[in-house]
Amino acid sequence: MDAKKFFTDSLNESAETKLKMRDQLMDEVLSAVDLLVDCFKNGNKLLLCGNGGSAADSQHIATELMIRLSHHIQRPALPAIALTTDTSNLTAGGNDIGFENVFARNVEGLGNKGDVLLAISTSGNSQNVIKAVDMAHQKGMKVIGFLGGSGGKLKPMVDIPIVIPSPNTQRIQEGHITVAHIICELVEDKLYGS
């Protein structure tokens, strides 16, 4: 492999993906912002789930909302819970009820009508995320999907599909965190900006 070419090609591909996002995803991203602003204004919370890098993104996004992202805005914590952080819960669930059910079980226990689930899956086909989305709808929750490629099975299941226009997992994950930062900053501004 030519490392210099790979370096350049990777950055070019990342930049091209971001430009496609700019042209294709504005309506969905702004709809997600409005949904979250309404959720938090009404005293509800955000739950987040995903596997692997998407689990890390769940934690990252929950932290941005709970702590803060924009340092010029002084605000209270926004209720956001990553369902990916409790190892006792995840391992007991995986052992006792099957890994495909761990997120749905947590949505069942923590989710309420009016809450929002952010379901993250680069393929759109993660079985445990699909089951979490099903449970969220049963609980009267709305669902934002951070997806990639074609959007997979989750695209028609979620209320707001944000599908990163790339088949490359790395570019999809980069797109997810970029969109998440935009959403978090806009939510903060709408709720607490001057």
C-alpha positions in Angstrom: 0.0 0.0 0.0 1.2 3.5 -0.8 0.8 5.2 2.5 1.0 8.8 1.1 -1.7 8.0 -1.5 -3.9 6.4 1.2 -3.5 9.4 3.4 -4.6 11.8 0.6 -7.3 9.5 -0.7 -8.8 9.1 2.8 -9.0 12.8 3.4 -10.4 13.5 0.0 -13.1 10.8 0.5 -13.9 12.2 3.9 -14.3 15.7 2.5 -16.4 14.5 -0.4 -18.7 12.7 2.0 -19.1 15.8 4.1 -20.0 17.8 1.0 -22.7 15.2 0.1 -24.0 15.4 3.6 -24.3 19.2 3.3 -26.3 18.8 0.1 -28.5 15.9 1.2 -29.1 15.9 4.9 -30.0 19.4 6.0 -33.8 18.8 6.4 -33.3 15.6 8.4 -30.7 17.1 10.7 -32.8 20.2 11.4 -35.9 17.9 12.0 -33.8 16.0 14.5 -32.8 19.3 16.3 -36.5 20.3 16.5 -37.5 16.9 17.8 -34.8 17.0 20.6 -35.6 20.6 21.5 -39.3 19.6 22.0 -38.3 16.5 23.9 -36.1 18.4 26.4 -38.6 21.3 26.7 -41.3 18.8 27.7 -39.1 17.2 30.4 -38.3 14.1 28.5 -34.9 12.4 27.8 -32.8 10.9 25.0 -31.6 7.3 25.0 -28.8 6.3 22.7 -27.5 2.9 21.5 -25.2 1.3 19.0 -22.4 -1.3 18.7 -18.6 -0.9 18.5 -17.7 2.5 17.3 -21.4 3.4 17.4 -21.4 2.5 21.1 -18.6 4.9 21.6 -20.5 7.6 19.6 -23.5 7.0 21.8 -21.4 7.8 24.9 -19.8 10.7 23.2 -23.1 12.3 22.2 -24.7 11.7 25.6 -21.8 13.4 27.2 -22.0 16.4 25.0 -25.7 16.9 26.0 -25.2 16.0 29.7 -22.2 18.2 30.2 -22.1 20.7 27.4 -20.6 21.3 24.0 -20.6 25.1 23.5 -18.4 26.6 26.2 -20.0 30.1 25.8 -23.4 28.7 26.8 -24.0 28.2 30.5 -26.8 25.7 30.9 -28.2 22.8 33.0 -27.6 19.2 32.0 -29.7 17.8 29.3 -31.0 14.2 30.1 -29.2 11.8 27.8 -28.3 8.2 28.6 -26.1 5.9 26.5 -27.3 2.4 26.8 -23.8 1.1 26.1 -22.0 1.9 29.3 -23.1 -0.6 32.0 -21.0 -3.7 31.6 -23.0 -5.6 34.3 -26.3 -4.9 32.5 -24.9 -5.7 29.0 -23.2 -8.9 30.1 -26.2 -10.2 32.1 -28.5 -9.3 29.3 -26.3 -11.0 26.7 -26.0 -14.1 28.9 -29.6 -14.3 30.1 -31.8 -12.9 27.3 -29.5 -12.8 24.3 -27.3 -9.9 23.0 -29.9 -9.1 20.4 -32.3 -8.0 23.2 -30.0 -5.9 25.5 -30.9 -2.5 24.1 -34.6 -3.3 23.8 -34.6 -4.4 27.4 -33.1 -1.1 28.5 -35.5 0.9 26.3 -38.3 -1.0 28.0 -37.1 -0.2 31.4 -36.0 3.4 30.9 -38.0 4.8 28.0 -41.2 6.6 28.3 -43.7 8.2 26.0 -42.2 11.5 24.7 -38.6 10.3 25.0 -36.4 10.0 22.0 -34.1 7.1 21.0 -31.0 7.8 18.9 -30.3 4.5 17.2 -26.9 4.3 15.6 -25.9 1.6 13.1 -23.5 2.1 10.2 -25.1 -0.7 8.2 -28.7 -0.1 9.4 -29.0 -3.8 10.0 -27.8 -4.3 13.6 -30.3 -6.7 15.2 -30.1 -5.4 18.7 -30.6 -1.8 17.4 -33.6 -2.9 15.3 -35.2 -4.5 18.4 -34.5 -1.3 20.4 -36.3 0.7 17.7 -39.3 -1.7 17.9 -39.5 -1.3 21.7 -39.1 2.5 21.5 -42.2 2.7 19.2 -44.1 0.4 21.6 -43.3 2.8 24.4 -44.5 5.8 22.4 -41.0 7.2 21.7 -39.7 8.9 18.5 -36.6 7.5 16.9 -33.7 9.2 15.1 -31.5 6.9 13.1 -27.9 7.6 12.4 -27.3 5.2 9.5 -25.0 4.7 6.5 -24.9 3.4 2.9 -28.5 2.4 1.9 -29.8 2.9 5.4 -30.5 -0.9 5.7 -33.5 -2.3 7.5 -33.6 0.6 9.9 -34.2 3.4 7.4 -37.9 2.8 7.0 -38.3 2.0 10.7 -37.1 5.2 12.2 -38.9 8.5 12.3 -35.9 10.6 11.1 -33.3 8.7 9.1 -30.0 10.5 8.8 -28.1 8.3 6.3 -24.5 9.2 5.7 -24.0 9.0 1.9 -21.0 6.6 1.9 -20.5 2.8 1.8 -17.3 3.1 3.9 -17.7 2.5 7.6 -15.0 4.9 8.5 -16.6 7.8 6.5 -20.0 6.9 8.0 -18.7 7.1 11.5 -17.0 10.4 10.8 -20.3 11.6 9.4 -22.2 10.5 12.4 -20.0 12.4 14.9 -20.0 15.5 12.6 -23.8 15.5 12.4 -24.0 14.9 16.2 -21.9 17.9 17.0 -24.1 20.1 14.7 -27.2 18.8 16.3 -25.9 19.2 19.9 -24.7 22.8 19.2 -28.1 23.7 17.6 -30.1 22.2 20.4 -28.0 24.1 23.0 -28.5 27.3 21.1 -32.2 26.9 20.6 -32.7 26.0 24.3 -30.2 28.3 26.0 -28.6 30.6 23.4 -29.1 34.3 23.7 
